[in-house]
Amino acid sequence: MEKEKISIITPLYNGEKFVEYAINSVINQTYENWELLIIDDFSKDKGCKIARSYAENDSRIRIIKNEKNLGVVETRNRGIREAVGRYIAFLDCDDTWNKDKLKKQINFMEEKDAAISCTDYMRMDESGNPKKLMKVKKKITYNMLLKSNIVGCLTVIYDTKKIGKKFFEEAVRSEDYVLWLDIIKETKLIYGLEEELANYRVLDNSRSSDKMKVLKAQWLIYRKYENLSFIKAVYFFIIYFILGVKKIL
């Protein structure tokens, strides 16, 4: 019996330097029933042209162009709206997957009857050199997620048959984290596959490289999006800070 289709959402903005690596890592998947939705967010470089050259040779790749720059949140959401697969997965244009990522993760989700899952992943520098393995837990609860965002967006797959299509909310930062917190309130758990299956490229100018802004955004998430009391927010913020320091050491 043929496996269910996976819709892969890839925002593209001025990604000519790395987009080929991302696309090739999808094409090389051992799980073949997928569609790759590359949403060009009004790029100024040759990234979209490179992506289109792949689409011309593989009907599973679709190019969607924004008529103006919308930002990563609305660009991802447009991809989700256009998706036809049962499963939704995310891969930014500068990241990559290991070849068995989709096959292993879908088998894992079927085994666990999971609505959403994630995996271990490797943080690498801009040149692709591995730096630190980011581990997940077998079962992630809401309180665990409040303490640390251990869910890498490039590793997430969720099942629309179980929870419907879920969209990102415009946030100061960490829109993916806000979405996982929202989903886990419904699913109770995010299942973690403890195997390194993806590679996250940390760019010199990435949003996650500005630590002070990350901390400010985290406080805002606790108070504005999760509506935690001041005392509870302080408690989780202290833990988040401590775990965050350990993460980068």
Buried (B, 14 or more C-beta within 10 A) or exposed (E): EEBBBBBBBBBBBBBBBBBBBBBEBBBEBEBEBBBBBBBBBBBEBBBBEBBBEBBEEEEBBBBBEBEEEBEBBBBBBBBBEBBEBBBBBBBBBBBBBBBBBBBBBBBBBEEBEBBBBBBBBBBBEBEEEEEBEBEBBEEBEBEBBBBBBBBBBBBBBBBBEBBEEBBBEEBBBBBBBBBBBBBBEEBEBBBBBEBBBBBBBBEEEEEEEEEEEBBEBBBBBBBEBBEBEEEBBEBBBEBBEEEBEEEEE
